[in-house]
Amino acid sequence: MLPILYSFRRCPYAMRARWALLEAGLLVQWREIALKQKPDEMLQVSPKGTVPVLVLSDATVIDESLAVMEWALDQADPRRLREAGDASALVNENDGPFKHHLDRFKYTDRYPGEHQDSHRAAGLAILRSWNQRVAANGWLLSDELSLADAALWPFVRQWRTADPQGFDADDSLQELRQWLNQFLEDPRFERLMQRADPWNAGGHQHQFPADAIAVPADQPLFHLALLDDWQAAQASGLYRVSTRGMTLEQVGFIHCSWREQVDATYQRFYADAGEVVLLEIDPAAVDAPLRADAIPTGDLFPHLYGTLNPAAVRSVAAMPKPA
Ligand SMILES: N[C@@H](CCC(=O)N[C@@H](CS)C(=O)NCC(=O)O)C(=O)O
């Protein structure tokens, strides 16, 4: 059974959790909630009543967003978000002081006696320190995307939503704006923000992501590989090429096909390549998550969210060169 996710579309904590589920190639039963009318089923498993809440198939309840991210990345971390350094200090700064100032800057009328300007100044001081990090490194922790980046961007987006003109015109936030835009322009963003009516037990049961399905375990998968890459993988024991010229780390998954999709993929991407082999993969033997995701045309393609273990490859055939 798939895990159950209680979520709220615009909640930045739920957004960071969904981002990690997307990264890890996971599918969940998606229960969108209304904050004003939380379902009893959710409150029974997590009486504190905040989203996100993830309920695993063994009934384990994870009801802190960062813990949901950690759990998801334990299943798979193909872009190595957790290898870029320790995210905890930045996450604490975000979830503590930054969120405090963000709420009081954005919703000042809900906090009698608070002054918007002082919270704007304090929030901006934190944003500027993050801007300096991004200007120096490319990302918050290093020159690689990390868990800190994935955990913080929904909150920076919320700040921008509260004051788009101020945020966009501030010279001291230039690099942070570009950093935020990379998330907003990422195809994952649209998937993250899919809509669903609030869940009820008798209604339609959605999955997240809504444009994905589980990969059947009994239908072979195929992957086109350059012969040199495949031979190197046999020597090293791991194959990490996503598609021609792109690594698993760059893309986030290894492209695969079902049998009827192989020829078109070959014609499109490999017809002018050197020696190409067709790997037949047993989906039941891979040791990373599989998810079939819709591409922009709406067609579903199976994706492997981790390295390909050569032991899961059942046969290797040379692809005939086109006549
Ligand atoms: N520390 C929690 C905070 C989650 C949180 O506060 N979520 C908000 C929505 S953004 C919530 O559910 N609030 C409850 C409510 O508004 O009733 C986490 O990281 O998951």
The ligand as an SDF file (V2000), in Angstrom:
LIG
                    3D

 20 19  0  0  0  0  0  0  0  0999 V2000
    6.9660   22.1090   12.1350 N   0  0  0  0  0  0  0  0  0  0  0  0
    5.9060   21.6820   11.2620 C   0  0  0  0  0  0  0  0  0  0  0  0
    5.0960   22.9090   10.8660 C   0  0  0  0  0  0  0  0  0  0  0  0
    3.9830   22.6280    9.9020 C   0  0  0  0  0  0  0  0  0  0  0  0
    2.9440   23.7490    9.8860 C   0  0  0  0  0  0  0  0  0  0  0  0
    2.9330   24.6450   10.7150 O   0  0  0  0  0  0  0  0  0  0  0  0
    2.0150   23.6800    8.9040 N   0  0  0  0  0  0  0  0  0  0  0  0
    0.9270   24.6370    8.8990 C   0  0  0  0  0  0  0  0  0  0  0  0
    0.4260   24.9790    7.5070 C   0  0  0  0  0  0  0  0  0  0  0  0
    1.6330   25.8680    6.5680 S   0  0  0  0  0  0  0  0  0  0  0  0
   -0.2820   24.0210    9.5830 C   0  0  0  0  0  0  0  0  0  0  0  0
   -0.6060   22.8830    9.3310 O   0  0  0  0  0  0  0  0  0  0  0  0
   -0.9410   24.7850   10.4470 N   0  0  0  0  0  0  0  0  0  0  0  0
   -2.0960   24.3170   11.1270 C   0  0  0  0  0  0  0  0  0  0  0  0
   -3.2580   25.2400   10.9970 C   0  0  0  0  0  0  0  0  0  0  0  0
   -3.1170   26.2830   10.3510 O   0  0  0  0  0  0  0  0  0  0  0  0
   -4.3190   24.9110   11.5240 O   0  0  0  0  0  0  0  0  0  0  0  0
    6.5190   20.9870   10.0470 C   0  0  0  0  0  0  0  0  0  0  0  0
    7.6630   21.3000    9.7100 O   0  0  0  0  0  0  0  0  0  0  0  0
    5.8680   20.1000    9.4630 O   0  0  0  0  0  0  0  0  0  0  0  0
  1  2  1  0
  2  3  1  0
  2 18  1  0
  3  4  1  0
  4  5  1  0
  5  6  2  0
  5  7  1  0
  7  8  1  0
  8  9  1  0
  8 11  1  0
  9 10  1  0
 11 12  2  0
 11 13  1  0
 13 14  1  0
 14 15  1  0
 15 16  2  0
 15 17  1  0
 18 19  2  0
 18 20  1  0
M  END
$$$$
